[in-house]
Amino acid sequence: MRSWPALIVAPVLALFSIGLGYALVTPACEHARPWLLHVSTLFFLALCLAMTLAAWLVLRTARREMMPLISMWSGAFFSAVILAQWISLLILSPCMHSP
């Protein structure tokens, strides 16, 4: 069963993305490299989307199984969470209040 990473690892990736984003704000703004925040967020988004795609492929081959369906929707939801985080990073500058 290849669908379990989208169910278990995708929420962990969303949490890591948020935590790493907060941790990188100060160093990225001090060294004038806000692109680090974009790269880290996109990395976690790509991982989460890959897990969602794997769960979707398992769902296509499964017959009336609940776990691949729940895994796919969980991966899609947490991909949307990371995408929303990245959109807010695009709209609001993380270095807005740094000297």
Sequence and secondary structure as in RCSB ss.txt:
>XXXX:A:sequence
MRSWPALIVAPVLALFSIGLGYALVTPACEHARPWLLHVSTLFFLALCLAMTLAAWLVLRTARREMMPLISMWSG
AFFSAVILAQWISLLILSPCMHSP
>XXXX:A:secstr
   HHHHHHHHHHHHHHHHHHHHHHHHHHHTT THHHHHHHHHHHHHHHHHHHHHHHHHHH SS HHHHHHHHHH
HHHHHHHHHHHHHHHHS TTTT  
